Amino acid sequence: MRRLCRIASLTVFSVFFVVGCGDDAPGTGNQHFNQACPPVMTLQGSAQLDLWLTESASLQVAVADCSAAPIAGKVIRFELSDNNGGATLDVASAVSSSDGLASVKLTAGPFDATFTVTARTDWIPRSLR
């Protein structure tokens, strides 16, 4: 008999740090953008998944500017919460493609669990849950 593993939610949020003033140092993650029209990251698909034990699913977020134009080349980090029943992600981070999408493959573990997958980035100024 196959057993079901329930993923309670996929949480999408971001952390933005403003440090000092002046020019940004390369690679700091502090990006220039129009603060009146900041970029956004949104979950694609359902925020709740039901997977059979050891079954896999693709999780995807989209990054776009305030006019909904995709943003390519942004690093999105994905994390599993504790007590995840042995679930795994195929990669810890993904880079948004030309269509603004970043994806990871989630594989449910061999044990029943309800857990959260979190997508983070440090260049968007507000959080989404």
Disulfide bonds with the S-S distance in Angstrom:
Cys37-Cys66 0.95
